[in-house]
Structures are given as structure tokens and as C-alpha cells.
Amino acid sequence: MLTGELRNKIDRLWETFWTGGITNPLDVVEQMTYLMFIHDLDETDTLRAKESAMLGLPHKSLFASEVEIGDRRVAGEQLKWSRFHDFPAGQMYQVVQELVFPFIKNLHTDKDSAYAKYMGDAIFKIPTPLMLEKIVTAMDEIYAQADALHDTDVRGDIYEYLLSKIATAGVNGQFRTPRHIIQMMVDLVAPTPDDVICDPACGTAGFLVAAGEYLKEHHKEEIFFDRQKKDHYMNHMFHGFDMDRTMLRIGAMNMMTHGIDNPFIEYRDSLSDQNPDRDKYTLILANPPFKGSLDADIVSTDLLKICKTKKTELLFLALFLRMLKVGGRGAVIVPDGVLFGSSKAHKDIRRELVENNRLEAVISMPSGVFKPYAGVSTAVLVFTKTGHGGTDQVWFYDMKADGFSLDDKRTPVKENDIPDIVARFHDRTPEKDRPRTAQSFLVPKQEIADNGYDLSINKYKQVEYTPVEYPPTSEILADLRKLEEEIARGLEELEGML
């Protein structure tokens, strides 16, 4: 999470855009994203050069000795942020507008790649050299302060904070998933180098980036020293769909900056017939839209066979099951209503998960997790597609704390159940002996079926009531009389003062 000082710096940067005439919040986010990408491109290139030198591997810099831009050839060095940020305002503006921006638009050689698709129509909108100089200086300050914090993912935090400022954020269920929740879900499913990963409602590609980082951390040698697996990682592993082109553009740049050359990120209405994917992915990580309804006429008929509804949260669950290969895993966020809703569609999708596949875990999260965007209560479902059942017992966990306060401020706190959730999920054998009064426990499939496939934890959790002993009524009345006498004496003293 951002510190108060960093928030203030970003607020002032936002004000610079606003006073400079860029008043559409989406335009601000886009222009910020481009500049952040240009900054990170320089840093990433330098980092890769150092890593290659340490490993004794060849490295070709993006900023080669000469770069061709249109019909001009220019020294690649002057396109680096670390170089042009020291230029006078007029020269800096000219370099960014005429050279750097065309350079990043045509950076990816594959014209069919996600990056090329969504950068193709990008426009540089900063109107004056002075405004660009102010923005570049402010961003240098932000990065310098963030670097001092060492463990902060600056870009992710800034995206999150900037998106919270967009008036339309939250409309149509577009909530930003907190990155520590994304990380928890990735840790639960533990991606492997052979996975084909998809987020059918990817937004800024937070889940895909986190999965990529997990693989780098846990399977680095396997991915980077096996040519076939490296090609899979760079070009075939990551798939994301969304209906917001701005989000897709940000997502494509986010993935590329994190070292994934060619993710398959495209504009697609995942719930409609334009999504042909069936039995294709081995892992789905998602926080799909769960606000509002759809026109049933545009929804794929395959999904309506599983659950006839207009509710997006139910249709997306049906979609995940269709898109996964047999043996594929899913970790997805759903609103609490999915767990206990009494409509036929609600029961049908829960029955599908429990009876025809293997539902492994229901992790109930507190309502403050999505603040300040929304106060909705949610849960994480973890399941495996089998097509033939396999649910014996379902693991329930009642998350009470996620490391941040559950109010709008979301300040860091000591209480955090996430490490415990991940550890217990990966070793559920001891959970068999835990009582229903505990924070986590196992529930047999038959009991869930007998309860109409209700998956809300409160249906199965037992509450221990501690008897409270009150003093006798005569004693309480005597105390009240004594208080009354004291009040009367006080009133007499006040009257005597008048």
C-alpha cells in the first residue's frame, strides 16, 4: 500500500495533469501509464544487462547504438528516461513527442502481439513542454521515494491508487483486486512451468503478472534454461480478455515490463459466443465482474445450459468450468450471494462445482477487503475441473484479517490470516481433527448436499456461547437507587449555587 507521503505526491501529480488541461481521468491514467512504462523500460533494460553480465549471457539492449524511427536514425541512448529527464523542457518535449513515443509504439516486432495491438492507437496528449517537465520531475521524486521502501511494487500501487480516482471505477463490477489477495490466490494454486493460465476478466493483468512473478521465483532455472519452456512462458502461457481497451493497453504494458514478451491479451466479451475457448487452460485466476445483469440473448448458450441466469457472477463460474481442461484448477473471487443464493441458477452452479467437479476450498473474506472501492463481502473458491465429481470434503476458512485495517483507510496492521490460509491449504490432513468452532475445518460433501449445496461458512461453523452471569435483580435495583440519590444530591447542589 502507498504511504501518505506517496499519495500526496501522486495527488499533486494528478493536479498537474488537471490544471494543464487533461481533465478526463482515463486520459490521465493512460498518459501516466505510458510515462511509467518509458521509465520502467529503461530500468528493466539496465537490470537485464546486469543479470546477463553476471550469468555470462549475451544481452542486446533495447536502446542499441542507433534506433530507426520513421525515416530518421537516432542514438538509442537519448531515448532513455535516465538521459532525457535532464534535458531542458523544450528539448525534452521534442525528444519524447517525436522520438520516444513513436519508439515505444513500435517497440514490439510482432505486429499481432498484444502490445502492438493496444499501443497502435496510443496518443501522446501532454500539451506543453513545461507540463511534461513538471510531470517527469514529480515522477522521479515518486520513484526515488518508493525505491527507499525497497519492497514496494510502485507500478501496481500507483495503478491501484490512480484507478480509485476514476469516477467510473466500480461501475459494472470493475473493482480492483488488492495485490496481497491476488498473491494469496496465486500461492494457493502454485502455478507450474507447464500451465496455460487465463484470466477472462483481466483488467490491468494483475493475476497474470503475479503468476509470472511466482514462476520466476519458484521455477527460475526451469523456465529460463529450458528453451522450450522459456518459449512457452514468453509466448503461450498467459491469456487475458477484457472489454475495456484502456485496461488492455495497461495490462499489455504491465506484462511486457515484467519480462513476458508476448502475452495473449485481447478485446473479448468472455461470456458471449465470440469466446470459443473450451477445455483449453490448466489454470484460471480471476475476479470477474459481479455487479449487475446481462441481456440473456448475448450470452453463450453453452453457459445457459449449466445455469440459466442473467447474473454475471454465476455465468462466469460456468465459463471457468467450460474453459478449463480436465484436471485444470481455478482460484476465483465470488460475492457471498453465490454461496447461499436460493434461486435455481445459484443452486445449479453450486451443485455443478460440488457434484461434477472437485471443490477444494471456500475462503470467506471480510467485507473490508475491497474498500475503498466497495464494502461487498466476498469469498475465494478453489476447485479442480474433473467432469466426474471428486469432492469428498470441502475446506472452509473464515478469514478475519488480511494485514490491513478493514475501513476505507486500509492502513497496515499486524493481524494477518493469509500466511496461515496458504500453509493450512497445502497441508489439510490435520484439518480433519479441527472442531467446527475453529477458524478452519473440513465439511463432508454429503452434508453440503443435504443443505442445498449451501457454501456459506456460517451454515457449518459452530459458535461457542459463553454463559454470562448477571447479579440478582434486587442488587441491580439497589445500584440504580443509589445512582438516583447521587443525581438528586447533585441537582440540589446546583440549585444552591443559583
N, C-alpha and C positions, 0 to 999 in steps of 0.2 A: 504493500500500500504506500501511497505517496505521503511524505511528511508535509506538515503545514507550510513550511517554507517553500517546498517544491510546488505545492498547489498555488501559492501566491504568485510564484514566478510564471506558472502556466496561465494563471488568470490575467496577469499583466501582458503576457504574450497574446492571449486571446483578444485583449483590449486593443493591442497594436493593430491586429487584423481589422477589428471592428471600426476603429477610428480612421483606418486607412481606406475604408470603403468596401471591405469584404464582409458583408453582414449576414450572408447565408451560412448557418452553422456547418452544413455539409461541405461547403466550399472551403471553410476554414480547416476542417478535418482533412480534406483532400490535399490542400496545399501544405499543411503541416506534415502529412504522410510523405509527400514527395521529398520535402527537405530532410525529414528524418531518414528516409531511405538513402538520400545522397550522402548524408553524414555517416550512416552505418556502413555504406558501401566502401567508403574509404577505410574505416576501422577494420571491417571484415577482411579486406584485401591485405592490409598490413599484418593482421593476425595470421592469415593463411600463409603469407610469405615466411613469417617466423616459424610456424609449425612445419612447413616444408623444409626449411633450413635445418631444423632440429632432427627431422626424420631422414634427411638426406635425399628428399624427393624434389624433382623439378617443379618450379612454380612459374606460371606465366601471369603477370599482373594484368588486371583489367585495364589499368592505366599504362598501357605499353608505351614505348618511346614515342610513337606517333599514332594518333587516332583519326580515322576518317569520319568527318561529319559533313554530309552532303557532298559538295564539291571542294570542301576545304580539308586540309590536313593540319592538325594542331598537336602540340606536345601534350601527351596524356597527363603529365604531372599537373598542368594548370587546371585540370578538371577535378582535382581532389579538393574536398572540403578544407582539409588542413592547409591547402595552398591559397585558394581564392578567398577564404574568410579574412585574410589580412589585406586584401586589395581595397583601394578607395571605393566608395559607394558606387560611382558611375561605372568603373571598370568591373566591379563585382557583378553588377546588374547585367552588364553586357555579356560577361562570361557565362553566367547562369542561364540567361534567357536564350542566347544564341548558340551556346556550345554544350553546357552541362545537361540542360533539359532534353535537347534532341539526342544526346548521348544515352541517357537512361531510357528514353522511349524506344531506342533501337538496340538496347543492350543485349537482348536475348536473340541468338542467331536463328532459333526455331520460330518461325512466324506463326505456327499453330499453337505455340505454348500458351499457358495461362497468362504468363507475364506479358507477352506480346499482345494478346487479345485485349487485355484490360488497360494496358498503357498506351495502346494505339490512339485512343481518343482523349488522352490526358492533355489538359491545357494549363499553361503557366499563367496565373491570374494576378500575381503581385504587381501593383500598378507603378510603383516608383522605386528608384534606387535607394532613397533614404529609408523607405519602409523595409526593403529587403535587408539593408544593413542592420536595422534595429532587430529584425526577426533573427538573423544569423547570430548577432551578439547575444540575444536572450537565450537562444538555443545552446550556445556554447556554455553559458552560465548554468543552464539546467543540466547539461551532460556532466559538467565538472562537479556539480554538487552531487549528482546521482552516483558518479564514479566513487566518490568518497564513502558511499554507503556499501560499496562492494557487491552486495548480494541482490541488488535491485534490478529487475528486468525493466529498464526505463521505458522502452517502447510499449510494452504491454501495459504498464501503469498509465502512461500518457494516453494511449488509446482509450483505456477504460475511463479515465477522467474526462477526456475530451468528449467521448460519446455520451457521458452522463449530462453534458451541457446541451446536447441536441434536443430540441423541444419534442421531436418525434420519437425519441428513444422510449421504448416501452409500448408504443402503438403496434398493433398486430403481433404482440408477444415477443418483440425484439429486445429481450433482456440480455445483458452482457453477463456471461458466466464468470464468477470470480476465479482467478487463476489458481488459487490454492484448492478449490473444489475440482477444477479440471485436472490438476496434478494428482489429487486423491483418486479420481476415476481411472487415470492412466496407470497409476501404481496398482490398482485393484486388478486390472486386466493384463498388465505386464506384456506389452507388445513384443513380438519376436521379429527377427530379420526377414522371415518368410511371409509375414502378414501382408494383406492388402487392406488398407484402412480407409474408411469412408465416414464423412460427416455430411449427411444430406441437408443440413441447415447450417452451413459452416460459418457464416458471418465473416469475422476477421481471421478465421482459421486457427483459433486458439487451441482447439483439441488436436488438430493435425500438427501444429508446431510443438505442443507438449509431448506428443507421441514420438516425434522425430528426435527431440532432445533426450527423451528416455532411452531410445535406442542408441543414441550416441554415447550416453553414459554407461549403459549396461552391455552393449554389444559392439563397442567401437571397433575392435580388431576384426570381428566377423564381417562388419559392414564395409570397412574401408580397405581391407586387404584381400577381399574376395571380389574379383572383377564383376562376376555375375550378380552378387548381392548388392554391390555398390550401384550397379546399373538399375537394379530393382528399386533400391532406396531413392535414387535420384529421379527416376523417370516413371515408375509404375506403381509405387506403393501407396501414394497419397491421393485421395479423391475427395473433392468438396463441391457442393452445389448450393446456390443461393439465388434469391430473386432480387437482390439489391446490388446493382453494378458497382456502387461505391464500396460496399463491403468486399465484393470480389476483388476489386483493384487493391484494396488494403491487404486482403488475405494473400493475394499472389505475391505482393512485395514482401510481406511478412515471412512467407515460406522461403522465398529466394534469399533473403537476408540471413535466414537461419541455415543456409547451406543446402537447401533442397532445390536443385536446378530446375526441375520441370514437373511440378505437381499438376494433377489434372483438376483444375478448378474452373467450373463453367456456370453460366447462367442457366438455371433449370428449375421448373416447378416440380419438386420431387414427388408430390402427391398425384400429379396428373399423368395422362397417358404418354406424355413426352419423356417420361422416365422409364426406359425399357429394362433397367437392371434387375436381374433375378439371379439368385444363387451365385453372386459374384464376389462378395467380400468376406474376409475372415474376421474382421473386427469393425464394429461400428461404435463410435463415441459421439454423443450428440446431446444437445439441449434444444430440442425442437420448439417451435412456436406453440404456446399453449394458451392463447387468448383469442376468443372469437370462433366463428364457424366459417365453413366454406360452402360454396354452391356445389351440391352433390353431383351436378351434371359434369363438372370438370374433373372430378376425382376418378382415378383409375378404377375400373370395375373390379379388378382383382382384389383391391383393398376393401371394397364394399362387401365382398363375399365373406370376408373374415369378420368385419363389424360394420353394420350399416348405420352410418352416423355422419354428421357434418363437423364433428368436433376434431380439430387438428391433432390434439394430443393423443387421441385414440387411433386415428388414421396413421400417424407417424409410427406408432408401435407396430401396427400391422405391416407397414412399409419396411421397417427394420427386419422383421422376420422374413419378408419376401426377398430382400436384398442380400441377406446373409447366406453363405454356403452352409451346408450341413456340417456341424462342428464349429461354426463361426460363433464368436462371442459378441455380446453387446453390453455397454455400460451407458445408461441414458437417464436423463433427468425427466421426471414427470411431476405434474401438480398432484397434491394429495387426493383430489377428487377422483383420479384414475384408480386409486387404491380401494376406495369404498363406494364409488358411484353405483346406484341401484338400477340404472337403465339396462336394457338388454345388451346394448353395444358395450357398455362398461364390463358387464359380466362375461360377454363373449370373448373379449380380448384377454381378460384375466384367465379365463378357462384355457384359451389357446396357449398362453405362456406356461401355465401350470401342468396341463394335461398332455399337450402335444410337443412341449419342449422342456428344457430344464431351467426352471427359475432358481437361481442360486442365492440371491440376497435382495433384501429390501432395506435400504438405509434411510431412515426417516431424518430429514434435516430441519432445523429450526427455521421459523418464518423470517428471521432477520438476515438470512444468508444473502438474499438478493437486494437488500437495502443498499443505497438509497433509491434504486430503480423501482422496487416493488416489495411488498410485505407478504408475498404469497408463500404458503407452506409447500414444500416440495420433498421428493424422495428420489434416491438413486436406485434404479433396478439393474441388477447384474444377471444376465441369463446367457444360455448357450442354445443355439438352434440345433435341434435333433430331428424334428419332424415326427418323432415316435415316442415322445414322453421322456421320462428320465428323472423327473422331480421326485425325490424321496423326502427331503426335508428342506425347508426354506429358512435361511439365516436372517434374523431380524436384528437391527441395531438402532437404538434410539440416540442419535447424535444430539447432545445438549450444548456443545460449544465447538467452534471451528477456529479458535485462535484470535477472533476479533469480537468486539462488542456487538450486540445484536440490535443496536439502534442505528440511526441514519449516519452517525459519525464513523462507525466501523473502525474504532481505534484498536490496536493490538492488545490482547490480554493473554494471561498465562494459560487459562483453561483451553485445552485443545484435544478433542477426541480423535482427530484424524489419524495420528500415528497408531493409536490403539485399534481403529477400524481396519486399517491396512494389515496390521500384524495378525489380528484375530481372523480376518477373512482368509488369509493364506494358511492358517492352521486352525481349522474349525473342529478338529477332533475333541478338544477339551470343552467345546461349547455344549456338547451333549449333556454334560452334568450341571450346566448352569441353570439356576431356577428362573421361572418366568418373572421374578421380581428384579432380576439383574438388568443391566443396560443392554445386553445382547443375549440371544438364546435361539434355539432351533425349534421349528414347529413342523410336525409331520404333515405330509401332503393331504392325507385323509381329513385331518382336522380343518385345513383350509377349504377343502371341497365341501365339507359339511356346513361351513359358514358362508356359502355362496361365493367362494373364491375371494372373500374379503382379505385385502392385503395390508390393512391399516394396523400398525403395531399395537394400538390401544385395544384391539379386539382380542389380543392374546397376552398382553402384558398384565401381570397381576400387581396390584398396588397393596403395599403393606400399610395398614392403618394402625397408628399408634394411639392407644386409648388415652384420652385426656381426662384427668380428674379435676373437677371443679369443687370449690368449697361449698358447704351447705348453704341453702337459701337464706337461713337466718343470719349467717355470718355476712353474706353479701349485703343484706338489708341493713345490718348494723353499720357496715362500712359506708353505705350510702347516707345513712342518717348522720353519721359523724361528719361527712363531707358537707352535708346540708347545713349543719350547725356552724362549720367553719365559714361557709359562704355568708351565712346570716351575720356572723360576727364582723366579717369584712365589710359588709354593707353598712352596719351600724357605725363602724369607724369612719367610713367615707362620709356618712351623713353628719357625723360630729365635726368633720373638717369644714363643712359648708358654712 
